[in-house]
Amino acid sequence: FIPELLGRVPDGSPCAEWWLGTHPVAPSVISGTNDPLSGYTGDMTMLVKVLSCATPLSLQTHPGTEQARRGFAKENAAGLALDDPRRNYRDDRAKPEMLIALTPFEALCGFDDVDSTVGQLKAYRWHEEAEVLDLYGIDGYMLWAFDQRSAPDLDACPAWLQHIGDLHPGDRGLRIAPLLNHVQLAPGEAISLPAGNLHAYLSGDGLEVMESSDNVIRAGFTPKHVDVNELQHIVDTSVLEQPKVHPVDGVYSGPGGAFDVRRIDLAGSTHISADCTSVIVRTAGTVDGIGPDEAIALAAGESIDLSGTATLWLCRQH
């Protein structure tokens, strides 16, 4: 998906994310130069990504502001280098996210209610799991599940969970995944991922917008560093009744009001004014004068005239 979006010929190698922003892990540069984007916009508080997952990504959550500050300081004091694979915190910022589907997208997002999940676990023939959840709730169940060393029986489980089990046999996160909302997004639908939201992207392509952070606390489905103890300090186990979010007057609002996104269906010409630092991303079609591997950054107070036939997304940091 991403090579074709960027006007390149796919060569079979993985291409998972296209970053647009000033985060030091993968900072953007101004087209035709080696000048960092930060010299034009300043240090952006928003990071925009086009994300593509052919296989399930890790079960994970992200910290709030105070959690990130404490965690970053603690790992610095422990002498962990910023690129140390054992790190959870690579900066001191929160990482609330929002994902808008560009193709059909499948994800796990936030916890479902206990009663319906208990019934679901019984349908999987997971009777011990159902009893533990019914007796001790989500927090107690997670403590119990992460302490198990035997692999659950997946024979009566849905295909998506069996697929994860095939990729990560015996993973302790397999017992956690059924507690989450299993969400199918059509193109244009979105999920909001505030700090503490436990989630996993399973398949599809999307536009992911977040605060500019690379802090990830992983719980499973990955060969990368998994920190169950830190997860249990960060995760929000409250029930998420409505995992999907919908645009209001054409605008998708990010969690906590840190950013928002507006879709622009360009057919001819349009004038865009920015009242705050903004990034405009093309995900289909063409825009005159803008290369397929380019995006547009606008500083507050700037405007631009665009023409072409394309799907654009105006991402604004607040």
N, C-alpha and C positions, 0 to 999 in steps of 0.2 A: 504493500500500500504506500509506504513512505517513499521508496525510490521513484515510483511512478508519479507521485505527487510532486516530487522535486525535479522531474524531467530527466530522470536517470534510468538506465536499463537495469532491471533487477538481475543480480548475479547469483542469487541463491543464498547469500550470506545474510545473517539476521540483521534487521534494521528496526529497532524497537521504538526509538523516541527521537523527535526533532525539537530541540530546545530553543526558545526565543526569550532572551532576557539577559540579565547581567550577573547571574549567579556564577561564582568563580569556578565551579566545576566544569562548566561548558558555556563561557560567555559568548554572546553574539558580537559580531563585528559589522561595521558599516560596509555595505557592498562596494567592491572595487578597491578596498583599502584593508589594512590590518588594524585600523583604529577601532578600539573597543566601543561598543554601543554606550557604555557607561559615561564616556566622555561627552555624549550628546544628551542623554536622558538623566544622568546621575545614577546612583545605585537604586535600581528598581526594586520595589517591594513585591512585585508580581512576577511570576514565571509562567510562561505559556508553553505548552508542549502539544505536539501531535503524537499520539501514542498508538502503537499497533501491537496487539498480542495474538500470536498464533496458538500459543499454549498458555495455560493458567499461570498467572504471576503469583508472587508470594502472598500469604495471609499476613496482613500488616495493619498497623495503625500509626498515627503521627501525634506529636505532642502539642500541647498548648504553649503559650508564651513563657509562663513561669517554669513549666516542666522542661522546656527546651533550654532555658538559661541555666537551670540547676544541672541538667544532664550534661550540657556542653562543658560547664565549669568542672564538673566531677571527672569527666574523661580527660580533660586537659591536665588536671591535677594528677591523674594517674599516669601521665606521660604517654598517652596513646597518640600517635601521629594522626593527622587528619585523614590520611589514606589507609589507616590500619583497618583491616577487615572486621575487627572486633568492635568497631565504633558503631553506636546508634546515632550519635549526635555529631554532625559535621559543621553545624553552625548553631547560633543561639536563638533561632527564630521558630515560631509556630509554623505549621504546615496544613492549614485547612485547604481542602481541594473541592473542585467541581469537575465532573466529567460529562461532556455532551457527546452523544453517540453520533458518529459520522456514517457508520454502517451498522447493521444489527449487532448489538453488543450484549454480552452476558457477564453478570457480576454477582458477587455476594456483597451485601451492604447493610451493616447494622443488624441488631438482634430482633428477631421475631418474638411474638408474645409466647409465654411459657406454655400455656394450655395447648395451643395449636402445635407447638413443637413437640410436646410430650406425645400427642397423638401421632405425629409424624415419625418419631423415633420408634414407637410401637409398630407402625407399619413397616419399618425397616427390620423388624424383629430384634431391635436393640432394647430389650426389656430392662436390663440393668441400667443402661443410660437413661431411659425414660424415668425409672424410679429415682435415680439420683437427682435429675433435673426437677422432678416434681417435689422432692423433699427439701432440696437445698437451694433451688433457684439458679440463676445464671452464674453468679459469682462462685457459689459452692461447686457447681458442676464443672466450671473451668478449672478450679483447683484440682478436682478429682481427675478430670480428663487428661490434664498435662502430666499427671503422676502415673498414668497407665503405661505399661510397657508392651502389652500385647496388641496386635493389629485387630481392628474391628472387622467383622464379617460384612462385606459390601454386596453380597449376592442380591439382596432385596432393595438395595439403594438405587436412586435415580442414576441415569447415565452420566450426568455431569460429575457426580461424586465418585463413581467407579473410574472415570477417566483420570481424576486427580489421584486416586489410589493406585492406578496403573503407573503413573509417572512418579509417585512418591509413596511407595509401599511402606506401611507401618508408621507413616508420619503422624505425630500426635495431634496435628491440626485437623486430621480427618474426623475426629469426634467433635470438634468445635464447629466445623463448617455447616452442619445441618441446623445449627441454632440461628444462623444468619438468614436474612431475607435473600432469596434467590430471585434476581431481577433480570428480566429480559427487556432491553431498550430498543425501540425502533429509532431509526435516524431522526435526530432532532430532540429526542427525549434525554433527560439528564438525571444524574444522582448527585446529591450534596454530601460531602464527607468532612464534617467538622472535626476538630481535634478529638481524639479518643475513639472515633468511629472505626470499628474493626471491619476490614473489607478485603476482597481479592477480586482482581479482574480476571475473567476466565477466557474470553475471546472477543475479538472485534477491534474496530478502529474508532478512535475518539479524539476530541479536543479536550485536553486537560488543562485547567487553569488553577493556580494555587498561589499562596504566598511564596516568596522566593526563598525556599529552604530545601535541603536534601536530607532531612531527618526522618529516618524510617526505623520503627521497632517491629521486627519480623517475628511471626509466631509459627510459621511453617510453610510447606510447599516450596522449599528453596534450599540450595546448597550453601547459601550465604549465612551469615551470623544470625542465629535465633536466640533471643533473650526473653525467656518466658517470665522471669522475675520482673524485668522492667516493663514488659507488656502489662502485667497485672497491676502495676502502679499507674499506667497511662490509660488503659482501655476504659471506655464508657459502656457499661453493661445495661444501661436503660433501654427500654424497648423503643424501636424506631418504627412507628406505625405506617408512615408514608415515606418510603425510601426515594421515590421519584420526586423531582421538583419540576415545576412548569414555569415557562416565561410569563411575566406580567407586563402587558403592553409591549411585548416583543423583547423583554430584557430578562435574562437569567441572573438572579442575584446569588453571589457566592456566599458561603457560610460566614456569619459574623460581619457581613458588609465590607469585606476586605477588597472585593473586586466585583465587577459584573461583566456580562457578555451580551452583545446584541447581534443577531444574525442580519446580514444585509444581502438580499438577492439582487445582484447587480445585473441590469438588463438595459444597457445604454450608458448613461452617465449619472453620477451622483456627487454631491459635495458633502464632505465629512469634516466637522469641526470637533476639536478635542478640548474639553474643559479640564482634563487631567492627563497624565502620562498614559498613552494608549498604544496597543499593538493591534494591527489589522492583519489577519491571516486569511489566505485563500486556500480553500479545501476542494474546490472544483472549478473548472472553466479557466478563463484567461482574463487578465487585466492589462490594458495597454501600458507598456513601459515598465512592467514589473515582471522580473524573471520568475520561473516556476520555483526556484529555490530561494526566493526573497520574500520577506514580509515588510510591513511598513511600521515604523515607530514614529509617533507624534508626541512632542512635548506639549505641556499644557498651554493653551492659547493658539496652537497651530491648527491649520486646516489643509485639506487636500481635495483636489478634483480627480475623480477616477472614472474611467470608461472601460467597457468590456462586457462580457457575459460571464458571471462567476458567482460562486457562493463565498461570501466573506464573513468574517467574525470580528467584531470590534470589541476588544478586551480592554477594560479600563481599570487601572489601579486606583484605589481610594485612599 
